[in-house]
Amino acid sequence: MTKYLISFPSAAMVLEEGELQAVGDAAHAVVQEAKDAGVWVFGGGIDESLPPVMVAADGTVTEGTYPQTTQLEGGYSVLELPSYESALEWAAKIATACRCAQEVRAFQYDPSS
């Protein structure tokens, strides 16, 4: 089966006042559904209070990230699914729960993972 990344940037989630709890509850319900279905691999939101750093091959640490990825934030789910169509179905469930569109990408096949 293929692993799929289903994600959204923080700015995409625009909520009305008082909706955060309902969105959190709905998102947790979809995560539980994915776990119950045996397709959940990993997920979570990026901790935006910690700035990104780059670690070079020699161990040097510098603040920042690749120039082409100046912002990496938001929510991410990795699901292992039998088809692209299935990934789209799960993305729709997550989009409904989070009240924002989701981006779907497939990981390249790696027989050792």
GROMACS elastic network, one bead per residue, 0.5 to 0.9 nm:
[ bonds ]
;  ai    aj funct       b0    kb
    1    80     6  0.61609   500
    1    81     6  0.55920   500
    1    82     6  0.50217   500
    1    83     6  0.74956   500
    1   109     6  0.85108   500
    2    79     6  0.82551   500
    2    80     6  0.55079   500
    2    81     6  0.56152   500
    2    82     6  0.64321   500
    2    83     6  0.71875   500
    2    84     6  0.83704   500
    2   106     6  0.69422   500
    2   107     6  0.68547   500
    2   108     6  0.77397   500
    2   109     6  0.66411   500
    3    41     6  0.81858   500
    3    78     6  0.64366   500
    3    79     6  0.54740   500
    3    81     6  0.62181   500
    3    82     6  0.87786   500
    3    87     6  0.89209   500
    3   105     6  0.87240   500
    3   106     6  0.60864   500
    3   107     6  0.55619   500
    3   108     6  0.80422   500
    3   109     6  0.80356   500
    4    77     6  0.79797   500
    4    78     6  0.54595   500
    4    79     6  0.53423   500
    4    80     6  0.62546   500
    4    81     6  0.72746   500
    4    84     6  0.83249   500
    4    87     6  0.67069   500
    4   104     6  0.67386   500
    4   105     6  0.55904   500
    4   107     6  0.58490   500
    5    76     6  0.68260   500
    5    77     6  0.57614   500
    5    79     6  0.67956   500
    5    87     6  0.87775   500
    5   103     6  0.77952   500
    5   104     6  0.57513   500
    5   105     6  0.51463   500
    5   106     6  0.62117   500
    5   107     6  0.72133   500
    6    75     6  0.83666   500
    6    76     6  0.58531   500
    6    77     6  0.51527   500
    6    78     6  0.63272   500
    6    79     6  0.78385   500
    6    87     6  0.80475   500
    6    88     6  0.89805   500
    6    90     6  0.84641   500
    6    91     6  0.62505   500
    6    94     6  0.83219   500
    6   102     6  0.61287   500
    6   103     6  0.55214   500
    6   105     6  0.66280   500
    6   106     6  0.88456   500
    7    74     6  0.73336   500
    7    75     6  0.55298   500
    7    77     6  0.62605   500
    7    78     6  0.86647   500
    7    91     6  0.84424   500
    7   101     6  0.85886   500
    7   102     6  0.53281   500
    7   103     6  0.52018   500
    7   104     6  0.67702   500
    7   105     6  0.86428   500
    8    11     6  0.83248   500
    8    12     6  0.66077   500
    8    13     6  0.79789   500
    8    73     6  0.81302   500
    8    74     6  0.56405   500
    8    75     6  0.55841   500
    8    76     6  0.68597   500
    8    95     6  0.89458   500
    8   100     6  0.76285   500
    8   101     6  0.69295   500
    8   102     6  0.52261   500
    8   103     6  0.61408   500
    9    12     6  0.55763   500
    9    13     6  0.75079   500
    9    71     6  0.86406   500
    9    72     6  0.75180   500
    9    73     6  0.56692   500
    9    75     6  0.66406   500
    9    76     6  0.89159   500
    9   102     6  0.87263   500
   10    13     6  0.57141   500
   10    14     6  0.84629   500
   10    45     6  0.89158   500
   10    73     6  0.60482   500
   10    75     6  0.70902   500
   11    14     6  0.68372   500
   11    73     6  0.89405   500
   11    74     6  0.77672   500
   12    74     6  0.85038   500
   12    99     6  0.87229   500
   12   100     6  0.59562   500
   12   101     6  0.73509   500
   13    74     6  0.86636   500
   13    98     6  0.69770   500
   13    99     6  0.66099   500
   13   100     6  0.55390   500
   13   101     6  0.85120   500
   14    99     6  0.78358   500
   14   100     6  0.76904   500
   15    18     6  0.80285   500
   15    19     6  0.60201   500
   15    20     6  0.69441   500
   15    23     6  0.86202   500
   15    99     6  0.78136   500
   16    19     6  0.56297   500
   16    20     6  0.80617   500
   17    20     6  0.76773   500
   18    21     6  0.70933   500
   18    22     6  0.81340   500
   19    22     6  0.53865   500
   19    23     6  0.61516   500
   19    24     6  0.85911   500
   20    23     6  0.51517   500
   20    24     6  0.60486   500
   20    25     6  0.85548   500
   21    24     6  0.50432   500
   21    25     6  0.60902   500
   21    26     6  0.85564   500
   22    25     6  0.50762   500
   22    26     6  0.60999   500
   22    27     6  0.85258   500
   22    97     6  0.86490   500
   23    26     6  0.50602   500
   23    27     6  0.60061   500
   23    28     6  0.84941   500
   23    97     6  0.59435   500
   23    98     6  0.56548   500
   23    99     6  0.74363   500
   24    27     6  0.51150   500
   24    28     6  0.60937   500
   24    29     6  0.85333   500
   24    97     6  0.79606   500
   24    98     6  0.76631   500
   25    28     6  0.51897   500
   25    29     6  0.61861   500
   25    30     6  0.88252   500
   25    97     6  0.82648   500
   26    29     6  0.50442   500
   26    30     6  0.64008   500
   26    31     6  0.87357   500
   26    94     6  0.86006   500
   26    96     6  0.83500   500
   26    98     6  0.73072   500
   27    30     6  0.52068   500
   27    31     6  0.62713   500
   27    32     6  0.86510   500
   27    93     6  0.88703   500
   27    94     6  0.66967   500
   27    96     6  0.86609   500
   27    97     6  0.50388   500
   27    98     6  0.61261   500
   28    31     6  0.50074   500
   28    32     6  0.61313   500
   28    33     6  0.85505   500
   28    97     6  0.85750   500
   29    32     6  0.50689   500
   29    33     6  0.61362   500
   29    34     6  0.86684   500
   29    97     6  0.83487   500
   30    34     6  0.61786   500
   30    35     6  0.85757   500
   30    90     6  0.86239   500
   30    93     6  0.68750   500
   30    94     6  0.65713   500
   30    97     6  0.72027   500
   31    34     6  0.50918   500
   31    35     6  0.61939   500
   31    36     6  0.85761   500
   31    40     6  0.73513   500
   31    43     6  0.84501   500
   31    77     6  0.87067   500
   31    94     6  0.84340   500
   32    36     6  0.60137   500
   32    37     6  0.84612   500
   32    40     6  0.85598   500
   33    36     6  0.50409   500
   33    37     6  0.61128   500
   33    38     6  0.86323   500
   33    39     6  0.89990   500
   33    40     6  0.87441   500
   34    38     6  0.62284   500
   34    39     6  0.54568   500
   34    40     6  0.51848   500
   34    41     6  0.89680   500
   34    79     6  0.78651   500
   34    90     6  0.82787   500
   35    38     6  0.50199   500
   35    39     6  0.60642   500
   35    41     6  0.82012   500
   36    39     6  0.78443   500
   36    40     6  0.82831   500
   37    40     6  0.77011   500
   38    41     6  0.84708   500
   38    79     6  0.89587   500
   38    80     6  0.83353   500
   39    78     6  0.86391   500
   39    79     6  0.52760   500
   39    81     6  0.61310   500
   40    43     6  0.80210   500
   40    77     6  0.79120   500
   40    78     6  0.65999   500
   40    80     6  0.65152   500
   40    81     6  0.88868   500
   41    77     6  0.77085   500
   41    78     6  0.53593   500
   41    79     6  0.52084   500
   41    80     6  0.64860   500
   42    76     6  0.81827   500
   42    77     6  0.58428   500
   42    78     6  0.51058   500
   42    79     6  0.70703   500
   43    75     6  0.75348   500
   43    76     6  0.52392   500
   43    78     6  0.58806   500
   43    79     6  0.85218   500
   44    74     6  0.85489   500
   44    75     6  0.56862   500
   44    76     6  0.54375   500
   44    77     6  0.64649   500
   45    48     6  0.85108   500
   45    73     6  0.73296   500
   45    74     6  0.55173   500
   45    76     6  0.60542   500
   45    77     6  0.87345   500
   46    49     6  0.88024   500
   46    50     6  0.89027   500
   46    72     6  0.77366   500
   46    73     6  0.52420   500
   46    74     6  0.56657   500
   46    75     6  0.63509   500
   46    76     6  0.78938   500
   47    50     6  0.60535   500
   47    51     6  0.85593   500
   47    73     6  0.76061   500
   47    74     6  0.84527   500
   48    51     6  0.67510   500
   48    52     6  0.86947   500
   48    72     6  0.87673   500
   48    73     6  0.65123   500
   48    74     6  0.82239   500
   51    63     6  0.73970   500
   51    64     6  0.72225   500
   52    62     6  0.89240   500
   52    63     6  0.63603   500
   52    64     6  0.53575   500
   52    65     6  0.61475   500
   52    72     6  0.84965   500
   53    61     6  0.65296   500
   53    62     6  0.55507   500
   53    65     6  0.59565   500
   54    60     6  0.80102   500
   54    61     6  0.56191   500
   54    62     6  0.52983   500
   54    63     6  0.62380   500
   54    64     6  0.62388   500
   54    65     6  0.57157   500
   54    66     6  0.79041   500
   55    58     6  0.79647   500
   55    59     6  0.57224   500
   55    60     6  0.56012   500
   55    62     6  0.66853   500
   55    63     6  0.89829   500
   56    59     6  0.51609   500
   56    60     6  0.52154   500
   56    61     6  0.65502   500
   56    62     6  0.83521   500
   57    60     6  0.73809   500
   62    65     6  0.84846   500
   64    67     6  0.84030   500
   64    70     6  0.77655   500
   65    68     6  0.83210   500
   65    69     6  0.66276   500
   65    70     6  0.62540   500
   65    71     6  0.83358   500
   65    72     6  0.89304   500
   66    69     6  0.53480   500
   66    70     6  0.65387   500
   67    70     6  0.55682   500
   68    71     6  0.86008   500
   69    72     6  0.64363   500
   73    76     6  0.88490   500
   79    87     6  0.77860   500
   79    90     6  0.86145   500
   80    87     6  0.85455   500
   81    84     6  0.76484   500
   81    86     6  0.64311   500
   81    87     6  0.65105   500
   82    85     6  0.84945   500
   82    86     6  0.67261   500
   82    87     6  0.82734   500
   83    86     6  0.51490   500
   83    87     6  0.65110   500
   83    88     6  0.88705   500
   84    88     6  0.63630   500
   84    89     6  0.87452   500
   84   106     6  0.80296   500
   85    88     6  0.50757   500
   85    89     6  0.63503   500
   85    90     6  0.88119   500
   86    90     6  0.63085   500
   86    91     6  0.85425   500
   87    90     6  0.51748   500
   87    91     6  0.60402   500
   87    92     6  0.85913   500
   87   104     6  0.73023   500
   87   105     6  0.88630   500
   87   106     6  0.88190   500
   88    92     6  0.61751   500
   88    93     6  0.87361   500
   88   104     6  0.72628   500
   89    92     6  0.51682   500
   89    93     6  0.65194   500
   89    94     6  0.88651   500
   90    93     6  0.50376   500
   90    94     6  0.62663   500
   90    95     6  0.85222   500
   91    94     6  0.50322   500
   91    95     6  0.59323   500
   91    96     6  0.85012   500
   91   101     6  0.82583   500
   91   102     6  0.60439   500
   91   103     6  0.77284   500
   91   104     6  0.70814   500
   92    96     6  0.61105   500
   92    97     6  0.85909   500
   92   101     6  0.80013   500
   92   102     6  0.75685   500
   93    96     6  0.51905   500
   93    97     6  0.62799   500
   93    98     6  0.86581   500
   94    97     6  0.50475   500
   94    98     6  0.59658   500
   94    99     6  0.80600   500
   94   100     6  0.83681   500
   94   101     6  0.84543   500
   94   102     6  0.73743   500
   95    98     6  0.52009   500
   95    99     6  0.54387   500
   95   100     6  0.50962   500
   95   101     6  0.51934   500
   95   102     6  0.57344   500
   96    99     6  0.50508   500
   96   100     6  0.69733   500
   96   101     6  0.82047   500
   97   100     6  0.81300   500
   98   101     6  0.82150   500
   98   102     6  0.89835   500
  106   109     6  0.87825   500
  107   110     6  0.84271   500
  109   112     6  0.89875   500
  109   113     6  0.84425   500
  110   113     6  0.56549   500
